[in-house]
Amino acid sequence: MYDVGDAAVVELRGDLDLVGFQLAIPVLDPVTAGSARTVVVDLSRSTFLDCSGLSLLMRAQRRLNARGARLRVVCTDPMSLRVMGITGLKTTLSPVASVREALARQEPES
C-alpha cells in the first residue's frame, strides 16, 4: 500500500479467491476505513479472480461509499474482466488499465 496525494493505492497479488479474500481483508479494511478520498485497488499482479475476489471489491466499495470516498479498480486481465462482466459488476467497478488512469479519474462513481 502507498499514498499518492489524498489517494491510497493497494496492490493485490496472486489469486483473489477465498484464501486471497481472507489475506486481503486485514490489508484493505484499514485503508477503506482511513482518510483517503480515493482508494485504488490494483489487480495488475493478480492471477485469478472469483466470486470471493468480487466480494472483496464490493465490500471495499460499500465501505468507501459509506464515508463519501471512491473506489477505483485497475484490471486488464481478460479473464478477470470477463468475470466482472458476467456478474454485471464490470459497470459498477469500472476497471481501468493503469494506476495513473485510476488516479486521474475525478468523476464520482454512479
Secondary structure in CASP SS format (residue, H / E / C, confidence):
PFRMAT SS
TARGET T0000
AUTHOR 0000-0000-0000
METHOD secondary structure of the structure
MODEL  1
M C 1.00
Y E 1.00
D E 1.00
V E 1.00
G C 1.00
D C 1.00
A E 1.00
A E 1.00
V E 1.00
V E 1.00
E E 1.00
L E 1.00
R E 1.00
G E 1.00
D E 1.00
L E 1.00
D C 1.00
L H 1.00
V H 1.00
G H 1.00
F H 1.00
Q H 1.00
L H 1.00
A H 1.00
I H 1.00
P H 1.00
V H 1.00
L H 1.00
D H 1.00
P H 1.00
V H 1.00
T H 1.00
A H 1.00
G C 1.00
S C 1.00
A C 1.00
R C 1.00
T E 1.00
V E 1.00
V E 1.00
V E 1.00
D E 1.00
L E 1.00
S E 1.00
R E 1.00
S E 1.00
T E 1.00
F E 1.00
L E 1.00
D C 1.00
C H 1.00
S H 1.00
G H 1.00
L H 1.00
S H 1.00
L H 1.00
L H 1.00
M H 1.00
R H 1.00
A H 1.00
Q H 1.00
R H 1.00
R H 1.00
L H 1.00
N H 1.00
A H 1.00
R C 1.00
G C 1.00
A C 1.00
R E 1.00
L E 1.00
R E 1.00
V E 1.00
V E 1.00
C C 1.00
T C 1.00
D C 1.00
P H 1.00
M H 1.00
S H 1.00
L H 1.00
R H 1.00
V H 1.00
M H 1.00
G H 1.00
I H 1.00
T H 1.00
G C 1.00
L H 1.00
K H 1.00
T H 1.00
T H 1.00
L H 1.00
S C 1.00
P C 1.00
V E 1.00
A C 1.00
S C 1.00
V H 1.00
R H 1.00
E H 1.00
A H 1.00
L H 1.00
A H 1.00
R C 1.00
Q C 1.00
E C 1.00
P C 1.00
E C 1.00
S C 1.00
END
